[in-house]
Each structure stands twice: as structure tokens, then as C-alpha cells.
Amino acid sequence: FLSWSVVGPRSRGRALVRAGLKMVWILVNLVSLLPGAGPQLCGRRAALLGAAAFAAGGSRNARADTAVPTFTLKGIPGIAAITGSDAPRPGELGVIAKGADGSKSGRLQFCDKKGCITSFGLPEDEGYIPPWTYAPEELRTTSVNDARRAALRAQLAAEGGDSVSRPARKTLETAQGEMRTMLASVDGCLIVKDEPRYFLLEFEDPISGAKDDVEFLFSLNSPVVGYRSAPRTGADDKRQRERIRDLRKRLEPKGWKSVGRAAGVNS
């Protein structure tokens, strides 16, 4: 704190401005950690931080460095209790119902809290999102286009003209390799477990340090990949949904789709 008896009015004003801007910056960052707060706050935080840097360093330094500053909440005393950055990894993660000899496809755990999303649930569940497929052409769908293609193939076969070569069927191992390569290119992604048909991943937010646990399970009997994504603390399912969507789009060039979209259903 400043001793007002030893500073002039101008110095007092500058000190108050600096203190006020720092308090606003801290409050804005804390608000961004609440459920529903998203990337739309980033620009505001950057602007406030730039203003604080201007007030603290003077106009000369601000003119010399016009780049948007980078920042992090990591290291702030008590912030880990809010963001969950120091929360331990849940112990119930992993594949269940595989059978004693591992002959069954298995499944991932149900979602037991708000903020968790999964493809291993009922379609009417709040946290349900359709699984993915790495071979859409192999799934039986009800879309009009697929029905037409099936009818055309049947007609060609009946006429003895179905001799057009088709691409080789994508194997489970190839599909898992495609996902492995994609995950290695994602910032903030740590591959905790890489096992046959299964990935356990840890994602860390670069600003708050908040951690999410994401699992992928490849079906044993069909070209379908299910998943589960949950924050360690909080109830932010928006972050989970956006990340899952981003990961799927990264795989689209390899032919991956949401099962809902492969079947002609919006998802």
C-alpha cells in the first residue's frame, strides 16, 4: 500500500489507476472460469491486460511493444482450487464390460456429472453425442443417397457389371494410427495411455491450467469409435463439445465422420 503523505496528487492518481486495472483484470479472468464462459472473453482480457501494462510501464513502453501480451493464471495463489489444475486423475477411467477373456468390445463409463459428454449413453441423455466412424461406407444407414447407391450396386451386380475396383477396407489398426498421428499434433494434449483400441488423453487449458480427461474406444466389431470427455472440476460441457468437434474435423480428410452425419442425421 502507498503512504499518501509522501506522494503527490499525480502519483496517487497513477497508483489508483494501476490498482483498479489490475483488479478488473483478475475479476475478468475469474469470471471466464465460470460455466458457460468461453473464448468470447479473450479479446476483452487482452485489451484490459494491455491497458494495465500501459499504465504500469508508461506510454513509451506501450508504443515500443504493440504486440498483444500473453498471460496465464498458473501460479496465482489459490487459483488451482478454482480451475482444478491440481485435481487428481479419476480412478474409474478405462474400458469395462470386455468379458473375462477380453473377447467383447466393451464400453466406457457412464457420465456421472454435469459437464461430461459421452457416446456411451442414451440419445435422450443431456450429455450424449453420437460416436464417430472411420469407414462411413460400411455402416448401414437410412439416407436417401445411400439407398440409391445400394440399389445401383445391386443392379450392376445383376447385370454382371459390378467389376469396378473398390478401395481396400480400412483396418482398425490403420484407423487408430490415424488418430494417434492427429493427437500428436494437438497442443495441450498428453497421451496418457495408448493401448489396442483405447486412448486415454489429458488436455490442459493453456490459460487456467484446468485439466480434462478424454477417452476413445474403438469398437471390436464395427468401424465405430466411441468416446467420453469430462472436466476434472466444474461443469463446462461447452469446452468438451468444442474439443470433440475440433478433433473430429481434424480427421475428416481421412474420411472420418460423426455416425449421425454418416446416417444423414444432423449432429
C-alpha positions in Angstrom: 0.0 0.0 0.0 1.1 3.6 -0.7 1.6 6.2 2.0 -0.4 9.2 0.8 1.7 11.6 2.9 4.8 11.0 0.8 3.4 11.0 -2.7 1.9 13.9 -4.7 -1.6 14.0 -6.3 -0.3 12.9 -9.7 1.4 9.8 -8.3 -1.7 9.0 -6.3 -3.8 9.1 -9.4 -1.5 6.8 -11.3 -1.3 4.3 -8.5 -5.1 4.2 -8.3 -5.5 3.6 -12.0 -2.9 0.8 -11.9 -4.6 -0.9 -8.9 -8.0 -0.6 -10.5 -6.9 -2.1 -13.8 -5.2 -5.0 -12.0 -8.4 -5.7 -10.0 -10.5 -5.7 -13.2 -8.1 -8.0 -15.0 -8.2 -10.5 -12.1 -12.1 -10.4 -11.9 -12.4 -10.9 -15.7 -10.2 -13.9 -15.6 -12.1 -15.4 -12.7 -15.4 -14.9 -14.5 -14.1 -16.7 -17.5 -13.7 -19.8 -15.4 -17.5 -20.0 -14.6 -19.7 -22.5 -16.5 -20.7 -21.0 -19.9 -17.9 -18.5 -20.1 -16.0 -19.0 -23.3 -13.5 -17.7 -25.8 -15.5 -14.5 -26.3 -13.8 -13.1 -23.2 -10.3 -13.5 -24.6 -10.3 -10.2 -26.6 -11.6 -8.3 -23.5 -8.9 -9.8 -21.3 -6.2 -8.9 -23.8 -7.4 -5.4 -24.0 -7.5 -5.0 -20.2 -4.1 -6.5 -19.8 -2.7 -4.2 -22.5 -4.2 -1.2 -20.6 -2.7 -2.4 -17.4 0.7 -2.8 -19.0 0.4 0.8 -20.4 -0.5 2.2 -17.0 2.3 0.4 -15.2 5.0 0.9 -17.8 4.2 4.3 -19.3 3.3 5.3 -22.8 6.9 5.0 -24.0 7.0 1.2 -23.4 3.5 0.8 -24.8 4.5 2.4 -28.0 7.6 0.3 -28.3 5.7 -3.0 -27.8 2.3 -3.1 -29.5 2.0 -7.0 -29.6 -0.9 -8.5 -27.7 0.5 -9.8 -24.4 0.3 -13.4 -23.5 -0.7 -14.4 -20.0 -1.6 -17.3 -17.7 -3.4 -17.7 -14.4 -1.0 -20.5 -13.4 1.0 -19.8 -10.3 -1.6 -17.4 -8.8 -2.1 -18.4 -5.1 -5.4 -20.3 -4.7 -6.3 -20.4 -8.4 -5.8 -24.2 -8.6 -8.7 -24.7 -6.2 -10.9 -22.9 -8.8 -9.6 -24.3 -12.0 -9.0 -27.8 -10.7 -5.5 -27.8 -12.3 -4.1 -29.8 -9.3 -7.1 -32.2 -9.2 -6.0 -35.9 -9.4 -7.0 -38.0 -12.4 -10.2 -40.0 -11.7 -9.6 -43.6 -10.8 -12.7 -45.0 -12.6 -11.4 -44.3 -16.2 -10.9 -47.2 -18.6 -12.7 -49.9 -20.5 -15.3 -52.0 -18.8 -17.5 -55.0 -19.8 -14.9 -56.6 -22.1 -15.5 -60.0 -20.7 -13.1 -62.2 -18.7 -11.2 -63.2 -21.9 -11.4 -59.7 -23.5 -13.5 -61.0 -26.4 -16.2 -58.4 -26.1 -16.0 -54.9 -27.5 -16.6 -53.2 -24.1 -17.6 -49.7 -23.3 -16.5 -46.6 -21.3 -18.0 -45.4 -18.0 -21.3 -43.5 -17.9 -21.3 -39.8 -17.3 -22.0 -39.2 -13.6 -21.9 -35.4 -13.5 -22.8 -32.3 -15.5 -20.1 -31.2 -17.9 -19.3 -34.8 -19.0 -20.2 -35.9 -22.6 -20.2 -39.4 -24.0 -21.3 -41.6 -26.9 -22.0 -44.4 -24.4 -25.4 -43.2 -23.3 -29.0 -42.9 -24.4 -29.7 -40.4 -27.2 -32.1 -38.5 -24.8 -29.4 -38.0 -22.2 -28.1 -34.4 -21.9 -24.5 -35.4 -22.3 -25.0 -37.7 -25.3 -23.2 -37.1 -28.6 -23.1 -39.7 -31.5 -19.9 -41.7 -31.9 -17.6 -41.5 -34.9 -16.9 -43.8 -37.8 -13.7 -44.1 -39.8 -15.4 -46.1 -42.6 -18.8 -44.4 -43.2 -19.4 -46.6 -46.3 -19.5 -49.7 -44.2 -22.3 -48.6 -41.9 -25.9 -49.4 -42.7 -27.7 -46.1 -43.0 -31.1 -44.9 -43.9 -30.2 -41.9 -46.0 -31.8 -41.5 -49.5 -28.4 -41.3 -51.2 -27.2 -44.5 -49.6 -30.3 -46.3 -50.6 -29.9 -45.2 -54.2 -26.3 -46.3 -54.2 -27.2 -49.7 -52.8 -29.9 -50.1 -55.5 -27.4 -49.2 -58.2 -24.8 -51.7 -56.9 -27.5 -54.4 -56.8 -28.5 -53.5 -60.4 -24.9 -53.6 -61.6 -24.3 -56.9 -59.9 -27.4 -58.4 -61.5 -26.1 -57.3 -64.9 -22.6 -58.6 -64.3 -21.1 -55.1 -64.5 -20.1 -54.6 -60.9 -16.4 -55.1 -61.7 -15.2 -51.6 -60.5 -12.4 -52.0 -58.0 -13.1 -50.6 -54.6 -10.6 -49.1 -52.2 -9.2 -51.6 -49.6 -11.2 -51.7 -46.3 -9.6 -49.6 -43.6 -8.5 -51.7 -40.7 -8.9 -50.9 -37.0 -5.1 -50.6 -36.7 -4.9 -48.1 -39.6 -7.7 -46.0 -38.1 -6.0 -46.0 -34.6 -2.8 -44.9 -36.3 -4.6 -42.0 -38.0 -5.9 -40.9 -34.7 -2.6 -41.3 -33.0 -0.9 -39.1 -35.6 -3.6 -36.5 -35.3 -3.4 -36.3 -31.5 0.4 -35.9 -31.6 -0.2 -32.6 -33.4 -2.7 -31.1 -30.9 -1.4 -28.5 -28.5 -2.1 -29.3 -24.9 -2.8 -33.0 -25.5 -1.0 -35.6 -23.4 -1.4 -39.2 -24.4 -1.6 -41.0 -21.0 -2.4 -44.5 -22.4 -2.1 -45.8 -25.9 -3.4 -49.4 -25.9 -5.1 -51.6 -28.6 -8.4 -50.0 -29.3 -8.1 -47.4 -26.5 -6.7 -43.9 -25.9 -6.7 -42.1 -22.6 -5.8 -38.4 -23.0 -5.2 -35.4 -20.8 -5.9 -31.9 -22.1 -4.7 -28.8 -20.2 -6.1 -25.3 -20.8 -3.1 -23.0 -21.6 -4.5 -20.1 -19.6 -6.2 -21.5 -16.5 -4.4 -24.9 -16.3 -7.7 -26.7 -16.0 -7.5 -30.3 -17.0 -10.0 -32.6 -18.8 -9.8 -36.4 -19.3 -10.8 -37.7 -22.7 -11.1 -41.4 -23.7 -11.6 -43.0 -27.1 -12.6 -46.7 -27.6 -12.6 -48.4 -31.0 -15.3 -51.0 -31.4 -14.2 -54.6 -31.9 -16.9 -55.5 -34.4 -17.6 -52.3 -36.4 -15.8 -49.2 -37.7 -17.1 -47.1 -34.9 -15.2 -45.1 -32.3 -16.9 -44.1 -29.0 -15.6 -41.5 -26.5 -16.0 -39.9 -23.2 -14.8 -36.4 -22.2 -15.1 -34.8 -18.8 -13.6 -31.9 -16.8 -11.9 -32.8 -13.5 -13.7 -30.0 -11.8 -16.6 -27.7 -12.8 -19.4 -28.4 -15.3 -18.1 -26.9 -18.5 -19.5 -29.2 -21.2 -19.1 -26.4 -23.9 -15.3 -26.9 -23.8 -15.8 -30.7 -24.1 -18.1 -30.4 -27.1 -16.0 -27.9 -28.9 -12.8 -30.0 -28.5 -14.5 -33.2 -29.7 -15.8 -31.4 -32.7 -12.4 -30.0 -33.4 -10.7 -33.4 -33.2 -13.3 -34.9 -35.5 -12.8 -32.2 -38.1 -9.0 -32.9 -38.0 -9.8 -36.4 -39.1 -12.3 -35.6 -41.8 -9.6 -35.6 -44.5 -9.1 -39.3 -43.7 -12.8 -40.0 -44.2 -13.9 -39.9 -40.6 -17.5 -38.7 -39.8 -19.9 -38.5 -37.0 -22.2 -41.5 -37.1 -25.2 -39.2 -37.1 -23.9 -37.4 -40.2 -22.9 -40.7 -41.9 -26.5 -41.7 -41.5 -27.9 -38.4 -42.8 -28.8 -37.1 -39.3 -27.8 -33.7 -38.0 -25.3 -34.0 -35.1 
